[in-house]
Amino acid sequence: MEAIDIGLIFEAAILAMATYVYLFATGIIKPKSREGQQKQQSFIQQNNRIVRILALAIMAITTINIMLRFF
């Protein structure tokens, strides 16, 4: 594999993780256990705004980096 392919794989993984964090912070992805749901609600109430902004920023930067590889 070339260095470009490895970099693209890492960028795709970072994009996937940022998407997951954003969906978790907005409450779209929910834990199965009742205790997990309570922890998620506590986390969302304390950190919702900053986590969403940071996840969106990482998603935007990573998407631009992936697009620039092909142009």
PQR file of N, CA, C, O and H, with PARSE charges and radii, in Angstrom:
ATOM      1  N   MET A   1       0.837  -1.184   0.000 -0.4000 1.5000
ATOM      2  CA  MET A   1       0.000   0.000   0.000 -0.0000 2.0000
ATOM      3  C   MET A   1       0.878   1.241   0.000  0.5500 1.7000
ATOM      4  O   MET A   1       1.952   1.268   0.600 -0.5500 1.4000
ATOM      5  N   GLU A   2       0.415   2.219  -0.656 -0.4000 1.5000
ATOM      6  CA  GLU A   2       1.137   3.479  -0.695 -0.0000 2.0000
ATOM      7  C   GLU A   2       0.794   4.319   0.533  0.5500 1.7000
ATOM      8  O   GLU A   2      -0.165   4.034   1.251 -0.5500 1.4000
ATOM      9  H   GLU A   2      -0.458   2.197  -1.143  0.4000 1.0000
ATOM     10  N   ALA A   3       1.584   5.341   0.755 -0.4000 1.5000
ATOM     11  CA  ALA A   3       1.357   6.223   1.901 -0.0000 2.0000
ATOM     12  C   ALA A   3       0.020   6.952   1.779  0.5500 1.7000
ATOM     13  O   ALA A   3      -0.623   7.253   2.784 -0.5500 1.4000
ATOM     14  H   ALA A   3       2.362   5.572   0.172  0.4000 1.0000
ATOM     15  N   ILE A   4      -0.387   7.228   0.562 -0.4000 1.5000
ATOM     16  CA  ILE A   4      -1.657   7.921   0.355 -0.0000 2.0000
ATOM     17  C   ILE A   4      -2.811   7.044   0.811  0.5500 1.7000
ATOM     18  O   ILE A   4      -3.754   7.533   1.431 -0.5500 1.4000
ATOM     19  H   ILE A   4       0.135   6.984  -0.255  0.4000 1.0000
ATOM     20  N   ASP A   5      -2.746   5.767   0.513 -0.4000 1.5000
ATOM     21  CA  ASP A   5      -3.815   4.854   0.903 -0.0000 2.0000
ATOM     22  C   ASP A   5      -3.920   4.722   2.413  0.5500 1.7000
ATOM     23  O   ASP A   5      -5.022   4.686   2.960 -0.5500 1.4000
ATOM     24  H   ASP A   5      -1.979   5.369   0.009  0.4000 1.0000
ATOM     25  N   ILE A   6      -2.785   4.649   3.087 -0.4000 1.5000
ATOM     26  CA  ILE A   6      -2.788   4.534   4.538 -0.0000 2.0000
ATOM     27  C   ILE A   6      -3.340   5.813   5.167  0.5500 1.7000
ATOM     28  O   ILE A   6      -4.117   5.747   6.119 -0.5500 1.4000
ATOM     29  H   ILE A   6      -1.889   4.678   2.643  0.4000 1.0000
ATOM     30  N   GLY A   7      -2.953   6.960   4.651 -0.4000 1.5000
ATOM     31  CA  GLY A   7      -3.472   8.228   5.147 -0.0000 2.0000
ATOM     32  C   GLY A   7      -4.969   8.354   4.947  0.5500 1.7000
ATOM     33  O   GLY A   7      -5.679   8.873   5.809 -0.5500 1.4000
ATOM     34  H   GLY A   7      -2.322   7.014   3.877  0.4000 1.0000
ATOM     35  N   LEU A   8      -5.444   7.880   3.812 -0.4000 1.5000
ATOM     36  CA  LEU A   8      -6.879   7.925   3.535 -0.0000 2.0000
ATOM     37  C   LEU A   8      -7.647   7.032   4.501  0.5500 1.7000
ATOM     38  O   LEU A   8      -8.742   7.383   4.940 -0.5500 1.4000
ATOM     39  H   LEU A   8      -4.867   7.458   3.112  0.4000 1.0000
ATOM     40  N   ILE A   9      -7.082   5.893   4.825 -0.4000 1.5000
ATOM     41  CA  ILE A   9      -7.733   4.988   5.780 -0.0000 2.0000
ATOM     42  C   ILE A   9      -7.821   5.652   7.155  0.5500 1.7000
ATOM     43  O   ILE A   9      -8.858   5.575   7.814 -0.5500 1.4000
ATOM     44  H   ILE A   9      -6.193   5.608   4.468  0.4000 1.0000
ATOM     45  N   PHE A  10      -6.736   6.305   7.593 -0.4000 1.5000
ATOM     46  CA  PHE A  10      -6.764   6.994   8.880 -0.0000 2.0000
ATOM     47  C   PHE A  10      -7.760   8.142   8.875  0.5500 1.7000
ATOM     48  O   PHE A  10      -8.475   8.343   9.857 -0.5500 1.4000
ATOM     49  H   PHE A  10      -5.894   6.367   7.059  0.4000 1.0000
ATOM     50  N   GLU A  11      -7.817   8.889   7.796 -0.4000 1.5000
ATOM     51  CA  GLU A  11      -8.774   9.999   7.727 -0.0000 2.0000
ATOM     52  C   GLU A  11     -10.214   9.500   7.736  0.5500 1.7000
ATOM     53  O   GLU A  11     -11.082  10.111   8.358 -0.5500 1.4000
ATOM     54  H   GLU A  11      -7.237   8.725   6.998  0.4000 1.0000
ATOM     55  N   ALA A  12     -10.465   8.405   7.057 -0.4000 1.5000
ATOM     56  CA  ALA A  12     -11.817   7.828   7.073 -0.0000 2.0000
ATOM     57  C   ALA A  12     -12.177   7.343   8.472  0.5500 1.7000
ATOM     58  O   ALA A  12     -13.318   7.494   8.907 -0.5500 1.4000
ATOM     59  H   ALA A  12      -9.759   7.908   6.551  0.4000 1.0000
ATOM     60  N   ALA A  13     -11.214   6.766   9.174 -0.4000 1.5000
ATOM     61  CA  ALA A  13     -11.465   6.312  10.549 -0.0000 2.0000
ATOM     62  C   ALA A  13     -11.747   7.494  11.480  0.5500 1.7000
ATOM     63  O   ALA A  13     -12.633   7.418  12.332 -0.5500 1.4000
ATOM     64  H   ALA A  13     -10.287   6.645   8.821  0.4000 1.0000
ATOM     65  N   ILE A  14     -11.005   8.567  11.320 -0.4000 1.5000
ATOM     66  CA  ILE A  14     -11.234   9.764  12.134 -0.0000 2.0000
ATOM     67  C   ILE A  14     -12.604  10.355  11.833  0.5500 1.7000
ATOM     68  O   ILE A  14     -13.308  10.791  12.744 -0.5500 1.4000
ATOM     69  H   ILE A  14     -10.285   8.629  10.628  0.4000 1.0000
ATOM     70  N   LEU A  15     -12.984  10.372  10.566 -0.4000 1.5000
ATOM     71  CA  LEU A  15     -14.306  10.871  10.184 -0.0000 2.0000
ATOM     72  C   LEU A  15     -15.406  10.014  10.799  0.5500 1.7000
ATOM     73  O   LEU A  15     -16.406  10.543  11.284 -0.5500 1.4000
ATOM     74  H   LEU A  15     -12.412  10.018   9.826  0.4000 1.0000
ATOM     75  N   ALA A  16     -15.230   8.700  10.783 -0.4000 1.5000
ATOM     76  CA  ALA A  16     -16.223   7.801  11.370 -0.0000 2.0000
ATOM     77  C   ALA A  16     -16.332   8.014  12.883  0.5500 1.7000
ATOM     78  O   ALA A  16     -17.434   8.028  13.430 -0.5500 1.4000
ATOM     79  H   ALA A  16     -14.418   8.269  10.389  0.4000 1.0000
ATOM     80  N   MET A  17     -15.201   8.179  13.552 -0.4000 1.5000
ATOM     81  CA  MET A  17     -15.231   8.407  15.009 -0.0000 2.0000
ATOM     82  C   MET A  17     -15.888   9.737  15.349  0.5500 1.7000
ATOM     83  O   MET A  17     -16.668   9.821  16.298 -0.5500 1.4000
ATOM     84  H   MET A  17     -14.305   8.167  13.107  0.4000 1.0000
ATOM     85  N   ALA A  18     -15.579  10.772  14.584 -0.4000 1.5000
ATOM     86  CA  ALA A  18     -16.190  12.083  14.841 -0.0000 2.0000
ATOM     87  C   ALA A  18     -17.694  12.039  14.606  0.5500 1.7000
ATOM     88  O   ALA A  18     -18.460  12.667  15.338 -0.5500 1.4000
ATOM     89  H   ALA A  18     -14.946  10.704  13.813  0.4000 1.0000
ATOM     90  N   THR A  19     -18.113  11.305  13.595 -0.4000 1.5000
ATOM     91  CA  THR A  19     -19.545  11.151  13.332 -0.0000 2.0000
ATOM     92  C   THR A  19     -20.229  10.431  14.479  0.5500 1.7000
ATOM     93  O   THR A  19     -21.318  10.818  14.902 -0.5500 1.4000
ATOM     94  H   THR A  19     -17.491  10.796  13.000  0.4000 1.0000
ATOM     95  N   TYR A  20     -19.586   9.373  14.988 -0.4000 1.5000
ATOM     96  CA  TYR A  20     -20.151   8.633  16.113 -0.0000 2.0000
ATOM     97  C   TYR A  20     -20.267   9.521  17.347  0.5500 1.7000
ATOM     98  O   TYR A  20     -21.289   9.496  18.033 -0.5500 1.4000
ATOM     99  H   TYR A  20     -18.701   9.057  14.645  0.4000 1.0000
ATOM    100  N   VAL A  21     -19.236  10.301  17.634 -0.4000 1.5000
ATOM    101  CA  VAL A  21     -19.265  11.188  18.803 -0.0000 2.0000
ATOM    102  C   VAL A  21     -20.374  12.227  18.648  0.5500 1.7000
ATOM    103  O   VAL A  21     -21.073  12.539  19.612 -0.5500 1.4000
ATOM    104  H   VAL A  21     -18.406  10.321  17.077  0.4000 1.0000
ATOM    105  N   TYR A  22     -20.534  12.761  17.439 -0.4000 1.5000
ATOM    106  CA  TYR A  22     -21.602  13.745  17.207 -0.0000 2.0000
ATOM    107  C   TYR A  22     -22.979  13.114  17.427  0.5500 1.7000
ATOM    108  O   TYR A  22     -23.836  13.696  18.092 -0.5500 1.4000
ATOM    109  H   TYR A  22     -19.966  12.507  16.656  0.4000 1.0000
ATOM    110  N   LEU A  23     -23.182  11.931  16.868 -0.4000 1.5000
ATOM    111  CA  LEU A  23     -24.477  11.260  17.032 -0.0000 2.0000
ATOM    112  C   LEU A  23     -24.732  10.888  18.491  0.5500 1.7000
ATOM    113  O   LEU A  23     -25.872  10.950  18.951 -0.5500 1.4000
ATOM    114  H   LEU A  23     -22.486  11.458  16.328  0.4000 1.0000
ATOM    115  N   PHE A  24     -23.695  10.507  19.217 -0.4000 1.5000
ATOM    116  CA  PHE A  24     -23.829  10.197  20.639 -0.0000 2.0000
ATOM    117  C   PHE A  24     -24.178  11.447  21.430  0.5500 1.7000
ATOM    118  O   PHE A  24     -25.032  11.405  22.316 -0.5500 1.4000
ATOM    119  H   PHE A  24     -22.768  10.457  18.844  0.4000 1.0000
ATOM    120  N   ALA A  25     -23.517  12.570  21.112 -0.4000 1.5000
ATOM    121  CA  ALA A  25     -23.757  13.819  21.839 -0.0000 2.0000
ATOM    122  C   ALA A  25     -25.139  14.387  21.579  0.5500 1.7000
ATOM    123  O   ALA A  25     -25.700  15.069  22.437 -0.5500 1.4000
ATOM    124  H   ALA A  25     -22.824  12.604  20.392  0.4000 1.0000
ATOM    125  N   THR A  26     -25.695  14.118  20.409 -0.4000 1.5000
ATOM    126  CA  THR A  26     -27.033  14.618  20.113 -0.0000 2.0000
ATOM    127  C   THR A  26     -28.125  13.671  20.606  0.5500 1.7000
ATOM    128  O   THR A  26     -29.304  14.023  20.584 -0.5500 1.4000
ATOM    129  H   THR A  26     -25.240  13.565  19.712  0.4000 1.0000
ATOM    130  N   GLY A  27     -27.746  12.478  21.048 -0.4000 1.5000
ATOM    131  CA  GLY A  27     -28.709  11.535  21.602 -0.0000 2.0000
ATOM    132  C   GLY A  27     -29.328  10.611  20.577  0.5500 1.7000
ATOM    133  O   GLY A  27     -30.269   9.887  20.903 -0.5500 1.4000
ATOM    134  H   GLY A  27     -26.788  12.192  21.066  0.4000 1.0000
ATOM    135  N   ILE A  28     -28.840  10.609  19.360 -0.4000 1.5000
ATOM    136  CA  ILE A  28     -29.375   9.722  18.320 -0.0000 2.0000
ATOM    137  C   ILE A  28     -28.954   8.282  18.588  0.5500 1.7000
ATOM    138  O   ILE A  28     -29.746   7.357  18.411 -0.5500 1.4000
ATOM    139  H   ILE A  28     -28.076  11.198  19.095  0.4000 1.0000
ATOM    140  N   ILE A  29     -27.710   8.092  19.015 -0.4000 1.5000
ATOM    141  CA  ILE A  29     -27.228   6.765  19.400 -0.0000 2.0000
ATOM    142  C   ILE A  29     -27.432   6.636  20.898  0.5500 1.7000
ATOM    143  O   ILE A  29     -26.951   7.460  21.675 -0.5500 1.4000
ATOM    144  H   ILE A  29     -27.066   8.844  19.159  0.4000 1.0000
ATOM    145  N   LYS A  30     -28.155   5.588  21.300 -0.4000 1.5000
ATOM    146  CA  LYS A  30     -28.469   5.411  22.710 -0.0000 2.0000
ATOM    147  C   LYS A  30     -27.940   4.073  23.205  0.5500 1.7000
ATOM    148  O   LYS A  30     -28.014   3.069  22.496 -0.5500 1.4000
ATOM    149  H   LYS A  30     -28.546   4.919  20.669  0.4000 1.0000
ATOM    150  N   PRO A  31     -27.405   4.061  24.422 -0.5600 1.5000
ATOM    151  CA  PRO A  31     -26.956   2.796  25.017  0.2800 2.0000
ATOM    152  C   PRO A  31     -28.152   1.891  25.318  0.5500 1.7000
ATOM    153  O   PRO A  31     -29.277   2.363  25.481 -0.5500 1.4000
ATOM    154  N   LYS A  32     -27.893   0.591  25.388 -0.4000 1.5000
ATOM    155  CA  LYS A  32     -28.978  -0.364  25.626 -0.0000 2.0000
ATOM    156  C   LYS A  32     -29.384  -0.429  27.094  0.5500 1.7000
ATOM    157  O   LYS A  32     -30.566  -0.582  27.403 -0.5500 1.4000
ATOM    158  H   LYS A  32     -26.979   0.207  25.256  0.4000 1.0000
ATOM    159  N   SER A  33     -28.421  -0.314  27.997 -0.4000 1.5000
ATOM    160  CA  SER A  33     -28.740  -0.455  29.422 -0.0000 2.0000
ATOM    161  C   SER A  33     -29.308   0.844  29.983  0.5500 1.7000
ATOM    162  O   SER A  33     -29.046   1.931  29.468 -0.5500 1.4000
ATOM    163  H   SER A  33     -27.461  -0.190  27.747  0.4000 1.0000
ATOM    164  N   ARG A  34     -30.081   0.706  31.039 -0.4000 1.5000
ATOM    165  CA  ARG A  34     -30.687   1.868  31.692 -0.0000 2.0000
ATOM    166  C   ARG A  34     -29.602   2.745  32.332  0.5500 1.7000
ATOM    167  O   ARG A  34     -29.681   3.973  32.298 -0.5500 1.4000
ATOM    168  H   ARG A  34     -30.293  -0.177  31.457  0.4000 1.0000
ATOM    169  N   GLU A  35     -28.596   2.096  32.911 -0.4000 1.5000
ATOM    170  CA  GLU A  35     -27.501   2.842  33.531 -0.0000 2.0000
ATOM    171  C   GLU A  35     -26.714   3.630  32.486  0.5500 1.7000
ATOM    172  O   GLU A  35     -26.313   4.768  32.729 -0.5500 1.4000
ATOM    173  H   GLU A  35     -28.531   1.099  32.938  0.4000 1.0000
ATOM    174  N   GLY A  36     -26.497   3.021  31.332 -0.4000 1.5000
ATOM    175  CA  GLY A  36     -25.806   3.703  30.249 -0.0000 2.0000
ATOM    176  C   GLY A  36     -26.585   4.906  29.743  0.5500 1.7000
ATOM    177  O   GLY A  36     -25.998   5.935  29.407 -0.5500 1.4000
ATOM    178  H   GLY A  36     -26.823   2.096  31.135  0.4000 1.0000
ATOM    179  N   GLN A  37     -27.899   4.778  29.688 -0.4000 1.5000
ATOM    180  CA  GLN A  37     -28.728   5.901  29.245 -0.0000 2.0000
ATOM    181  C   GLN A  37     -28.665   7.051  30.231  0.5500 1.7000
ATOM    182  O   GLN A  37     -28.657   8.217  29.838 -0.5500 1.4000
ATOM    183  H   GLN A  37     -28.375   3.943  29.961  0.4000 1.0000
ATOM    184  N   GLN A  38     -28.620   6.716  31.530 -0.4000 1.5000
ATOM    185  CA  GLN A  38     -28.519   7.770  32.542 -0.0000 2.0000
ATOM    186  C   GLN A  38     -27.167   8.478  32.455  0.5500 1.7000
ATOM    187  O   GLN A  38     -27.091   9.698  32.600 -0.5500 1.4000
ATOM    188  H   GLN A  38     -28.627   5.768  31.849  0.4000 1.0000
ATOM    189  N   LYS A  39     -26.105   7.712  32.218 -0.4000 1.5000
ATOM    190  CA  LYS A  39     -24.780   8.315  32.061 -0.0000 2.0000
ATOM    191  C   LYS A  39     -24.727   9.193  30.821  0.5500 1.7000
ATOM    192  O   LYS A  39     -24.109  10.257  30.833 -0.5500 1.4000
ATOM    193  H   LYS A  39     -26.167   6.721  32.100  0.4000 1.0000
ATOM    194  N   GLN A  40     -25.381   8.743  29.741 -0.4000 1.5000
ATOM    195  CA  GLN A  40     -25.395   9.529  28.515 -0.0000 2.0000
ATOM    196  C   GLN A  40     -26.138  10.840  28.743  0.5500 1.7000
ATOM    197  O   GLN A  40     -25.677  11.893  28.302 -0.5500 1.4000
ATOM    198  H   GLN A  40     -25.883   7.878  29.731  0.4000 1.0000
ATOM    199  N   GLN A  41     -27.265  10.793  29.416 -0.4000 1.5000
ATOM    200  CA  GLN A  41     -28.026  12.017  29.678 -0.0000 2.0000
ATOM    201  C   GLN A  41     -27.208  12.996  30.518  0.5500 1.7000
ATOM    202  O   GLN A  41     -27.229  14.201  30.270 -0.5500 1.4000
ATOM    203  H   GLN A  41     -27.639   9.937  29.774  0.4000 1.0000
ATOM    204  N   SER A  42     -26.496  12.478  31.503 -0.4000 1.5000
ATOM    205  CA  SER A  42     -25.646  13.332  32.328 -0.0000 2.0000
ATOM    206  C   SER A  42     -24.532  13.957  31.486  0.5500 1.7000
ATOM    207  O   SER A  42     -24.242  15.147  31.607 -0.5500 1.4000
ATOM    208  H   SER A  42     -26.480  11.499  31.704  0.4000 1.0000
ATOM    209  N   PHE A  43     -23.919  13.144  30.638 -0.4000 1.5000
ATOM    210  CA  PHE A  43     -22.848  13.632  29.766 -0.0000 2.0000
ATOM    211  C   PHE A  43     -23.372  14.699  28.815  0.5500 1.7000
ATOM    212  O   PHE A  43     -22.727  15.730  28.622 -0.5500 1.4000
ATOM    213  H   PHE A  43     -24.155  12.177  30.540  0.4000 1.0000
ATOM    214  N   ILE A  44     -24.526  14.462  28.223 -0.4000 1.5000
ATOM    215  CA  ILE A  44     -25.107  15.407  27.267 -0.0000 2.0000
ATOM    216  C   ILE A  44     -25.431  16.732  27.954  0.5500 1.7000
ATOM    217  O   ILE A  44     -25.190  17.798  27.388 -0.5500 1.4000
ATOM    218  H   ILE A  44     -25.050  13.625  28.380  0.4000 1.0000
ATOM    219  N   GLN A  45     -25.966  16.674  29.154 -0.4000 1.5000
ATOM    220  CA  GLN A  45     -26.303  17.902  29.860 -0.0000 2.0000
ATOM    221  C   GLN A  45     -25.067  18.725  30.204  0.5500 1.7000
ATOM    222  O   GLN A  45     -25.118  19.955  30.186 -0.5500 1.4000
ATOM    223  H   GLN A  45     -26.162  15.808  29.614  0.4000 1.0000
ATOM    224  N   GLN A  46     -23.965  18.063  30.515 -0.4000 1.5000
ATOM    225  CA  GLN A  46     -22.762  18.777  30.920 -0.0000 2.0000
ATOM    226  C   GLN A  46     -21.928  19.272  29.737  0.5500 1.7000
ATOM    227  O   GLN A  46     -21.364  20.364  29.798 -0.5500 1.4000
ATOM    228  H   GLN A  46     -23.923  17.064  30.530  0.4000 1.0000
ATOM    229  N   ASN A  47     -21.844  18.488  28.667 -0.4000 1.5000
ATOM    230  CA  ASN A  47     -20.876  18.767  27.599 -0.0000 2.0000
ATOM    231  C   ASN A  47     -21.478  18.878  26.204  0.5500 1.7000
ATOM    232  O   ASN A  47     -20.738  18.880  25.220 -0.5500 1.4000
ATOM    233  H   ASN A  47     -22.303  17.601  28.616  0.4000 1.0000
ATOM    234  N   ASN A  48     -22.762  18.967  26.097 -0.4000 1.5000
ATOM    235  CA  ASN A  48     -23.427  18.862  24.799 -0.0000 2.0000
ATOM    236  C   ASN A  48     -22.898  19.860  23.777  0.5500 1.7000
ATOM    237  O   ASN A  48     -22.520  19.474  22.671 -0.5500 1.4000
ATOM    238  H   ASN A  48     -23.362  18.966  26.896  0.4000 1.0000
ATOM    239  N   ARG A  49     -22.870  21.113  24.131 -0.4000 1.5000
ATOM    240  CA  ARG A  49     -22.544  22.148  23.149 -0.0000 2.0000
ATOM    241  C   ARG A  49     -21.104  22.041  22.633  0.5500 1.7000
ATOM    242  O   ARG A  49     -20.874  22.080  21.424 -0.5500 1.4000
ATOM    243  H   ARG A  49     -23.177  21.426  25.029  0.4000 1.0000
ATOM    244  N   ILE A  50     -20.155  21.909  23.532 -0.4000 1.5000
ATOM    245  CA  ILE A  50     -18.749  21.883  23.112 -0.0000 2.0000
ATOM    246  C   ILE A  50     -18.428  20.606  22.334  0.5500 1.7000
ATOM    247  O   ILE A  50     -17.676  20.652  21.360 -0.5500 1.4000
ATOM    248  H   ILE A  50     -20.342  21.877  24.514  0.4000 1.0000
ATOM    249  N   VAL A  51     -18.983  19.481  22.746 -0.4000 1.5000
ATOM    250  CA  VAL A  51     -18.703  18.220  22.043 -0.0000 2.0000
ATOM    251  C   VAL A  51     -19.283  18.256  20.640  0.5500 1.7000
ATOM    252  O   VAL A  51     -18.634  17.809  19.694 -0.5500 1.4000
ATOM    253  H   VAL A  51     -19.593  19.443  23.537  0.4000 1.0000
ATOM    254  N   ARG A  52     -20.489  18.777  20.490 -0.4000 1.5000
ATOM    255  CA  ARG A  52     -21.087  18.873  19.151 -0.0000 2.0000
ATOM    256  C   ARG A  52     -20.270  19.780  18.246  0.5500 1.7000
ATOM    257  O   ARG A  52     -20.029  19.440  17.088 -0.5500 1.4000
ATOM    258  H   ARG A  52     -21.016  19.140  21.258  0.4000 1.0000
ATOM    259  N   ILE A  53     -19.841  20.928  18.753 -0.4000 1.5000
ATOM    260  CA  ILE A  53     -19.063  21.870  17.945 -0.0000 2.0000
ATOM    261  C   ILE A  53     -17.731  21.248  17.530  0.5500 1.7000
ATOM    262  O   ILE A  53     -17.336  21.342  16.368 -0.5500 1.4000
ATOM    263  H   ILE A  53     -20.037  21.205  19.694  0.4000 1.0000
ATOM    264  N   LEU A  54     -17.040  20.615  18.475 -0.4000 1.5000
ATOM    265  CA  LEU A  54     -15.747  20.000  18.157 -0.0000 2.0000
ATOM    266  C   LEU A  54     -15.903  18.841  17.180  0.5500 1.7000
ATOM    267  O   LEU A  54     -15.091  18.691  16.267 -0.5500 1.4000
ATOM    268  H   LEU A  54     -17.361  20.538  19.419  0.4000 1.0000
ATOM    269  N   ALA A  55     -16.936  18.021  17.360 -0.4000 1.5000
ATOM    270  CA  ALA A  55     -17.159  16.899  16.443 -0.0000 2.0000
ATOM    271  C   ALA A  55     -17.467  17.412  15.036  0.5500 1.7000
ATOM    272  O   ALA A  55     -16.963  16.864  14.055 -0.5500 1.4000
ATOM    273  H   ALA A  55     -17.595  18.143  18.102  0.4000 1.0000
ATOM    274  N   LEU A  56     -18.281  18.445  14.930 -0.4000 1.5000
ATOM    275  CA  LEU A  56     -18.582  19.018  13.612 -0.0000 2.0000
ATOM    276  C   LEU A  56     -17.335  19.615  12.968  0.5500 1.7000
ATOM    277  O   LEU A  56     -17.141  19.492  11.759 -0.5500 1.4000
ATOM    278  H   LEU A  56     -18.690  18.890  15.726  0.4000 1.0000
ATOM    279  N   ALA A  57     -16.491  20.262  13.768 -0.4000 1.5000
ATOM    280  CA  ALA A  57     -15.258  20.839  13.230 -0.0000 2.0000
ATOM    281  C   ALA A  57     -14.324  19.740  12.714  0.5500 1.7000
ATOM    282  O   ALA A  57     -13.748  19.870  11.634 -0.5500 1.4000
ATOM    283  H   ALA A  57     -16.649  20.362  14.751  0.4000 1.0000
ATOM    284  N   ILE A  58     -14.175  18.670  13.479 -0.4000 1.5000
ATOM    285  CA  ILE A  58     -13.321  17.555  13.029 -0.0000 2.0000
ATOM    286  C   ILE A  58     -13.897  16.917  11.775  0.5500 1.7000
ATOM    287  O   ILE A  58     -13.153  16.571  10.857 -0.5500 1.4000
ATOM    288  H   ILE A  58     -14.643  18.565  14.357  0.4000 1.0000
ATOM    289  N   MET A  59     -15.227  16.758  11.725 -0.4000 1.5000
ATOM    290  CA  MET A  59     -15.854  16.178  10.534 -0.0000 2.0000
ATOM    291  C   MET A  59     -15.619  17.066   9.316  0.5500 1.7000
ATOM    292  O   MET A  59     -15.334  16.559   8.231 -0.5500 1.4000
ATOM    293  H   MET A  59     -15.832  17.040  12.470  0.4000 1.0000
ATOM    294  N   ALA A  60     -15.734  18.379   9.478 -0.4000 1.5000
ATOM    295  CA  ALA A  60     -15.545  19.297   8.357 -0.0000 2.0000
ATOM    296  C   ALA A  60     -14.102  19.279   7.858  0.5500 1.7000
ATOM    297  O   ALA A  60     -13.854  19.207   6.655 -0.5500 1.4000
ATOM    298  H   ALA A  60     -15.966  18.791  10.359  0.4000 1.0000
ATOM    299  N   ILE A  61     -13.158  19.344   8.789 -0.4000 1.5000
ATOM    300  CA  ILE A  61     -11.741  19.347   8.403 -0.0000 2.0000
ATOM    301  C   ILE A  61     -11.356  18.044   7.723  0.5500 1.7000
ATOM    302  O   ILE A  61     -10.665  18.053   6.704 -0.5500 1.4000
ATOM    303  H   ILE A  61     -13.359  19.403   9.767  0.4000 1.0000
ATOM    304  N   THR A  62     -11.797  16.933   8.277 -0.4000 1.5000
ATOM    305  CA  THR A  62     -11.457  15.631   7.702 -0.0000 2.0000
ATOM    306  C   THR A  62     -12.093  15.454   6.331  0.5500 1.7000
ATOM    307  O   THR A  62     -11.466  14.907   5.424 -0.5500 1.4000
ATOM    308  H   THR A  62     -12.358  16.926   9.105  0.4000 1.0000
ATOM    309  N   THR A  63     -13.329  15.912   6.172 -0.4000 1.5000
ATOM    310  CA  THR A  63     -13.992  15.810   4.871 -0.0000 2.0000
ATOM    311  C   THR A  63     -13.248  16.636   3.821  0.5500 1.7000
ATOM    312  O   THR A  63     -13.073  16.191   2.686 -0.5500 1.4000
ATOM    313  H   THR A  63     -13.838  16.357   6.909  0.4000 1.0000
ATOM    314  N   ILE A  64     -12.815  17.827   4.199 -0.4000 1.5000
ATOM    315  CA  ILE A  64     -12.052  18.660   3.260 -0.0000 2.0000
ATOM    316  C   ILE A  64     -10.740  17.980   2.895  0.5500 1.7000
ATOM    317  O   ILE A  64     -10.350  17.979   1.727 -0.5500 1.4000
ATOM    318  H   ILE A  64     -12.957  18.188   5.121  0.4000 1.0000
ATOM    319  N   ASN A  65     -10.046  17.395   3.888 -0.4000 1.5000
ATOM    320  CA  ASN A  65      -8.797  16.685   3.604 -0.0000 2.0000
ATOM    321  C   ASN A  65      -9.015  15.512   2.653  0.5500 1.7000
ATOM    322  O   ASN A  65      -8.211  15.290   1.748 -0.5500 1.4000
ATOM    323  H   ASN A  65     -10.363  17.396   4.837  0.4000 1.0000
ATOM    324  N   ILE A  66     -10.083  14.772   2.848 -0.4000 1.5000
ATOM    325  CA  ILE A  66     -10.375  13.640   1.963 -0.0000 2.0000
ATOM    326  C   ILE A  66     -10.684  14.137   0.554  0.5500 1.7000
ATOM    327  O   ILE A  66     -10.232  13.546  -0.427 -0.5500 1.4000
ATOM    328  H   ILE A  66     -10.736  14.953   3.582  0.4000 1.0000
ATOM    329  N   MET A  67     -11.454  15.223   0.452 -0.4000 1.5000
ATOM    330  CA  MET A  67     -11.784  15.760  -0.867 -0.0000 2.0000
ATOM    331  C   MET A  67     -10.544  16.287  -1.587  0.5500 1.7000
ATOM    332  O   MET A  67     -10.417  16.120  -2.800 -0.5500 1.4000
ATOM    333  H   MET A  67     -11.822  15.703   1.248  0.4000 1.0000
ATOM    334  N   LEU A  68      -9.637  16.916  -0.857 -0.4000 1.5000
ATOM    335  CA  LEU A  68      -8.427  17.455  -1.474 -0.0000 2.0000
ATOM    336  C   LEU A  68      -7.511  16.370  -2.001  0.5500 1.7000
ATOM    337  O   LEU A  68      -6.700  16.644  -2.886 -0.5500 1.4000
ATOM    338  H   LEU A  68      -9.740  17.052   0.128  0.4000 1.0000
ATOM    339  N   ARG A  69      -7.603  15.167  -1.502 -0.4000 1.5000
ATOM    340  CA  ARG A  69      -6.795  14.059  -2.021 -0.0000 2.0000
ATOM    341  C   ARG A  69      -7.160  13.716  -3.458  0.5500 1.7000
ATOM    342  O   ARG A  69      -6.328  13.217  -4.217 -0.5500 1.4000
ATOM    343  H   ARG A  69      -8.261  14.945  -0.783  0.4000 1.0000
ATOM    344  N   PHE A  70      -8.411  13.986  -3.828 -0.4000 1.5000
ATOM    345  CA  PHE A  70      -8.864  13.594  -5.163 -0.0000 2.0000
ATOM    346  C   PHE A  70      -8.846  14.735  -6.178  0.5500 1.7000
ATOM    347  O   PHE A  70      -9.151  14.513  -7.350 -0.5500 1.4000
ATOM    348  H   PHE A  70      -9.087  14.391  -3.212  0.4000 1.0000
ATOM    349  N   PHE A  71      -8.497  15.948  -5.754 -0.4000 1.5000
ATOM    350  CA  PHE A  71      -8.464  17.076  -6.686 -0.0000 2.0000
ATOM    351  C   PHE A  71      -7.078  17.632  -6.825  0.5500 1.7000
ATOM    352  O   PHE A  71      -6.868  18.587  -7.572 -0.5500 1.4000
ATOM    353  H   PHE A  71      -8.250  16.128  -4.802  0.4000 1.0000
TER
END
